[in-house]
Amino acid sequence: MLLTWSPSLLKGGRLAAEWSHTGRYATDPQNTHFYDGYDVLNLHANYIVRPNVELFGRVVHATNAIYAEVVSHDAAQGQQFTPGTPRTIYAGVTVGR
């Protein structure tokens, strides 16, 4: 789900929140082992300084909760977890012509 808001204060920029949910799923072909799933919240913002200059920022996985992005199970190794991305923050400036 993506929610965006473009207040006039941002001069054409916007604020956005993006929520992604992955529900419970089987981790083996026999459907005997399961992972409960996870939620991820990302935040975005940008501000138009002038027609050719934009400031932007993004927070990926804002809650920083520990989760596994991929989980699988086999008889030899049991449950195997691939950790999800921790909170990551990006910021920058775009300069056009």
Buried (B, 14 or more C-beta within 10 A) or exposed (E): EEEEEEEEEBBEBBBBBBEEEBEEEBBBEEEEBEBEEBEBBBBBBBBBEEEEEBBBEBBBBBEBEEBBEEBBBEEEEEEEEEEBEEEEEEEEEEEEE
